[in-house]
Structure formats: C-alpha cells, structure tokens
C-alpha cells in the first residue's frame, strides 16, 4: 500500500511538472489563487533579495546581463536547450542562492525574460490577453 501511494505521488509530480519543491510552491500558490497570482516573496524561502528571470534558450551571456555578474546557467540548467521552462534565479547581492527551472505550464514567466525584481516587488498576475507578448505572468505593479 505504501509503495502505491509513493508511486501515485511521484506520478502526480511528474504530470504537473513540479517535482522541485520551489516550483511546486509556485504552482500551489498559483492554483490557490485560481490561476491569477503568484508572490515569490512568500512562495520561496530564504534570504534572497531579488529574482531574475531567464527565458527559454537563454545563454550564459544572457544570465550575466540580467544578473550583473557571470553565472554558468548553461552548465547548471537546461535553459539554453528547453523552451518548456523559465529559469528563476534567486540572488543576494552578487551571489546566486538558489534557482529553479519552472515549467511554463505551471506559471509562465517567459515574458519577463532578462528582468530582475526586488523581493518586495516579486508579485505577479496572470494576464490572458496582454498588449505585448503571450498569456502569462506579469508584474502586479505594471498591470
């Protein structure tokens, strides 16, 4: 019985694409708001002070431009090869504290490619028909 429950949990995690706890926390928050809002400041623990978004096919050069310092995104993640994810990089000063390859189907941050947000401003809303870009998450204060 215990094995079946574990298998079911693993299957559900794979189906939602949120096997990473940080990604799951983002997806849960989005789901709880009926697909309308995400507050990364409360969804992601730690002492990060800003989050930077790298969109699909981002390179190390894109990461350096967004972050303001070099970081090996291509070696540590699949972002340079995968259009199904956005990479959220949580930073404190000039150090990456954590990062997550977040599936676009569980909250699409890809319109925010190359942008960074202070923790207190890392609040996003779902926009189904944006004036620019495709449906996805956009900064709540720019709505």
N, C-alpha and C positions, 0 to 999 in steps of 0.2 A: 504494500500500500504506500509506504513512504517513498519508494522508488518511483511509483506512478505520479505522485504529487510533485516530486522534483522534476521529472520529465515534463509534466504539464507546465510548470513554472518556466523551465528553460525554453519550451516551445513558444509560450506566450511572449517571452522576452525577445526571442528571435523574430517572431511575427511583427511585433511593434517596432523592432529595430532599435530598442533602447536597452541593450544589455549593460551598458555602462551606467553606474549609479547616478552620475551627474546628468546624463542625457535623460534617464528615466525621471529624475526630479523635474526637469524642464517639461517633459511630456506630461507628467502628472499635473503640474501646475496649469498648463495649457488646457488639459482635459477638464480640470475642476472649474475653470472659467468658461466652460463650454466653447473652447477654441478661440477665445477672444484676447487673453492677456498672459504675459509672462513677465515676472520680476526676477531677473537673475540675481539681484542682491539678496533675495530671500531664498531662492532656489539652490544657489551654490554657496556652500560654506567656505570658510577660510578668510584670510586677511588680505585678499586681493583688493586693489583699488581701482582697477579698470579692466574692461574686457574688450578684446579686439576680435573682429570677425574676418575670417579669411574664407572667401567663397570657393566654389569648385574650380579646380585647376590652378589654384594659387601656387606660387613658387617661393623659394627662399628669398628672392628679391622682393616679392610682394609682402612677405612676412616682415622683412627688415624695414620696408617703407611704412607699413602700418604700425609696427611696434616701436620703431625708432632705434632699434638695435638688431644685430644679427641673431637669428634663431633658426635651427635646422628643421624647418617644417617638413620638407620633403623626406628627410631621413626618418623622422619620428612619426609621421602620419601618412595617410593615403590621399591627402587633399589635392596633390598635384595630378592624381590619376582618377579621381572619383567625383562625378557630378551629382551623386546622391547624398552628399554631406556638406555641411558648413563646419568650419573649424572655429571653435570658440576658445580663445587664448586668454587666460586669466593671469593678470600681471600685477606685480607690486614693484614700483619704481622701474628698474631695468632688469627685472628677473621674471621669468615665466614660472608661476607657482603650480599651475595645472592647465590642462587643455582637454577638450572633448571633441570628438568627431560626432557631431549631432546630425542624425538623419533628417533630411529636408521634409520628409513626410510626417515628422513629429514636431514640426515648428520650423518654418523655412526662414532662416536668417540671411539667405544668399543675396538679397537686395542690398544688404548692408556691407558688402564686401569692401575690405580696406578701411573700415571705420572703427574707431575705438570709442567707448563710452565709460564715463566715470561710474563707479558702483552705484551711487545715488541716482544716476540717470539711466541705469540699465533696465528700464521698464519699456516693454514693447506691447504693441497691439496688433492684432490680425486685421489686415485690410484686404478685402476680397477684390476690389476694383481700384487699385492705385492709379494715380495720374501718370506715374512713371514706374516701370518695372513690371513684375508679375505678382500675383497674390502671394502674400507672406506677411512676415512680422516687420513692423516699422517702429521707430522710436515713438513712445506715447506723447512726448512733449512736442513732436513735429506733426501730430495728427491734424 
